[in-house]
């Protein structure tokens, strides 16, 4: 039996984001997708301003969301 693969990169923040902000990651990824005409840092700043999200958490969500396109 092998150990589960350790999550790295932006997705490593997901458990703490869900716990801290009370929404599943898909909620945040949907918000990022709705702002697809905005630049990376514009979306990060929007999450920080509108949802009082910390910079690291906002950046992780946006980086992951944009990479999935």
N, C-alpha and C positions, 0 to 999 in steps of 0.2 A: 504494500500500500504506500503511495507517495503522498507527500504533504501537498496541500493546496497551493497553487501558484500565488505568490504575493502580488497584490495589485500595486502598481506604481503609476507615476504621472498624475495628471489631474484627477483621475478616478479615485486615487487614494484619499482624496478629501471628501468623497461622497457620503460616507457614513456620518461624519461629524457635521456636514452641511444639513443632512436630513434631520439629525437630532437637534441642532441649534435653531433651525428656521422652521421646522415643523411641516415641511412639504417634501414629497418624494422628489428625487432628482429629475424625473421626467417633467414635473411642473416647471422647474427652472429651465430645462432644455427647451421646452415649448416656448417660454418667454424669449429665450435667445433666438429661436427660429423666427418668431414674429418680428424681430428686429434685424432681419438679414440684410437690410440696406445700410445698416450702421456699421462703423468700423469697430474693431475689437475693443479698444479702450473706451469708445463711446458707450458700448454696452456694459462694460465693467463699471463705468461711472454711473450709468443709469441704475444698475443693481445696487450700488452703494447708496445712491441718493434715495431712490424710491422704496427700497426694501431694507435699508440699513445693514447691508451685507458687508462684511469685512473684505478688504482688498484681495487677500489670498483666496478666499472662497469664491468671490465673484470672478476672479481671473481664471480659476480652475474650471468653473462651469462654462465660461465663454470659450476658453481654449478647447475644451472637450467638444462643446456644441459645434463650433466652427469646423473642427477637424472631422466631424461626422458627416458634413455636407457632401 
